[in-house]
Amino acid sequence: MEYGFVNVLQLIGSLGVFLFGMKVMSDALLKLAGNKMRSILASMTSNKFLGITTGFLITAIIQSSSATTLMVVSFSNAGLLTLLESITVIMGANIGTTITAWLITLLGFKISMSALALPLVGFGFVFTLSKKEQTSNIGSFIIGFALLFIGLQFLKEAMPDINSNPEILEFLSTYTDLGYLSVFIFLLIGTLLTVIIQSSSATMALTLIMTAQGWLSFELAAAMVLGENIGTTITANLAAIVANYKAKRLSLIHI
């Protein structure tokens, strides 16, 4: 088998670049619009549709369902949001986090972003030199966005080629024809990966790449995605450990 330890390290490093890009982009957006997001959440009414829409829009903008969920848990803990209001915002956040997967699918696979990514890093760096905090944060966002697609390109290149390494498929095949047990195994894999990496967007990117390269069937990839959605709830539950019973109840509902 040609895929060795160095290749595994390259795969881990590629994932690191992807995650770092996601973090830089999310942090910059939180700084740009964080206070506004908090005021929107704080002024939420009991309108279910408005709650879902708010959760969806905030997560679509800041590209982090965990950040939205943590805000909701802290607001619930402080008594600023009722349980019903909190649930609707979290359900909206779970829909909003799928925007990342669409970005990866539409831009990362159909359009070659790697050629634009490096110039974007340089362009964003110029913005970060500004003394104005708002302009500097815009620069950080551009850099994070570019790093996201640089990491994705590295991930695609670091993934082993099935034609050159048929042993990988043989290993997977032992778990792909077990019926419902296969679905459960891959759901569990998706959950564990997300708990370890702490980013459903990163594990989603890996799943999309593995599916595009023929590693996984559609059904098993779907099972992994469901597992990833379960795994991302661990962040809110960790935050709720030191919170009151309202926040703990909300976190359990999220699972």
Disulfide bonds with the S-S distance in Angstrom:
none
